[in-house]
């Protein structure tokens, strides 16, 4: 339920002053707190991006991978794009074609499948996109 | 409970039926409600708070006013607001009962502000939590009702425990939302498509049909399905789909409904596909609606299309139109 969108949003790769961003969509039918994002990982042209360089932007706020689990009151709304920032200035230039592979694992906090265990579903998505010039703030 | 004319069930639609359209950003909330009204898919509307409402679990006064005005403008009435028991929202530990109570009270206050008479909650919260929620529901004038869908059934231990609580407290502010998926006669065709895409051979599909139709307990069926998967050498993707078959599609005998209806505060008219001839082949709608009429049920019932489990096509409105035509025809019979 909720697989009617791909997790990598079409035509969302953009350069920023700090590096680049890619848009992510929530592939579940209801909004979830950022604390329920078990994993976000990104590969660019086959090269894994180090987690320390990633920031996830939800509701205009940016979270490092380590900070996400504490964001129990920040809800990623079903219709919204979450922007995954990569802090690698100059890594991507406007007009270039790149292959991005994203992995997102979501924990459903209301579907318990064992003592203290919740249904968690990972999704991977690969997309080829041409970067656009910085349309968003870094 | 919304009682509009006191004669039979009051029909409506849950926006959950339009999940594909919503996710694909084909409609705003206002556009979606306008179309529900224009197609005659009311008069009642159900909403899943965490799906349709950006500010949920809270709602601002500004949004509440806007929402009430929208419904009034379109001639729609709120039926049920879906909430969630997000006990696992913290990574390392469960919410404490006090934390869950506070989190749920926020959602109940939102239901009251938006005008919903019923708040859908999850049975998994347990009888002790429901007992603490009852006075909160009474304070805000919101009926708290536990969704009862497959694999839960009338004789399930968790359901029995909650029924005992209802009988002891005798409050109208607690009850059930029975769902038609508890009493299915056939597995929907769309499911076999999912199973084939996951790599299941035809022989395994035939065996799964047989196992589902048997009357052994659900736990024994899980075991039988796992054995069948191993025998046919199917992979883990198939196992995930096989567990779905037991959790989504229930086989509670229809007599169970007679015991549940006195506690019903709302009903989920679950379905997977209404075909061109106006029938849902996997759920006995004629029998279920006849039963509701005989029992004098005059509460609300939402068209709840869950075919998005099998397709990403934005066909929710078409399917909800077909449901309303089918249900009106059967209720008139």
Interface residues (C-beta under 8 A of the other chain):
Chain A: X1 X2 X3 X4 X5 X25 X29 X30 X31 X32 X33 X35 X36 X38 X69 X72 X75 X77 X78 X79 X107 X108 X109 X110 X112 X116 X118
Chain B: X16 X19 X20 X22 X23 X24 X25 X48 X50 X51 X54 X56 X84 X85 X86 X87 X88 X89 X90 X91 X92 X93 X94 X122 X124 X306 X308 X309 X312 X314
